[in-house]
Amino acid sequence: MKMMTIMSRVQINKLILGISLLLNVIEYGLLAAPDPMTLLKGVESAREQIPPSRLLMRFYTQTKTVTNDHYYWVLFDREKRYFKGTNGLPVQTLFDGLEVIIYYGSSGSSVDIRNLDMQTADPLFDPRILGMDALLGWTGTIQSCLLFNQDVKVELIGKEQIDNKEVWHIRIIRESDNYARDFWVDVKNNFRVYQFIDYQNGNLTNSIAKSYYENDEYPWLPSRVEIEIHNDIKQRIQVLKGTANLKITENQWSLAGMEIPKNIEVTDIRVLRRIGYWDGKRLIPEGENPKPIPKVSFGKPAILIILILLSVIPLTVVVVRNLRKKE
């Protein structure tokens, strides 16, 4: 019995050692490497699950001739988003899932309605792609950043380290125009993207974006992204504050959800025509008159009182004059 107990302990120790070795093999990637497409799908899933949020964001941009430093409050729920400038920047941009609404806030300006592909210089990108692209265009989506639904080849370059974190280096190649983009993904931390680089014509680097996750209270997006485009434009985007799991009403994604004063004209840029004006509560279509002032209706009793007053007032005046003469 004692011998059996000793053997059992030896076997248990061997089993524990075997499990430990297996975990080390998995940990250091000595088994078959993961499928790179599965890693990209993990990035997509993690970004799709970001809850409705409100962010305070800073956009610092520096070129050879211009430096801009702007702050925006950003509200988003999946693809719907609203950007409102702060620190004296009056512009507001909103995407309701179908069309874009822009109000610049300057004196005499109008509200513009346009399609998502009619981009201006104002920010209205999907916040969920932060750190996954450098240009951050209006039409960019999680899927388009990952080149999904395109004729591409996906390669796993290998395991590397960024800021002392082990990440998988993935390359997506689109051979039709000799374009490629690389992602460095951390599978241990909900598929965070720590770096993005894209290439055109081989070794020429178009842009690079490095992401830093420094805010544990809002872990879904990088708190800071350092972007360099064509070695000419440098941009730092920061998430200074973040509040998640908001309950956002559908009314928010409309003119009523923006801060627009009364009697502002609304123009549809797509047809180059004014379509009405904002009365503070709803859009009054062009050609529709404001609500008419209700007419006061006088009934028979009211008319009788008015006639009596009209007859009494002259009589009163005559009596007063006669009294003054007698005095």
Order of alpha helices (4+ residues) and beta strands (2+ residues): alpha-alpha-beta-beta-beta-beta-beta-beta-alpha-beta-beta-beta-beta-beta-beta-beta-beta-beta-beta-alpha
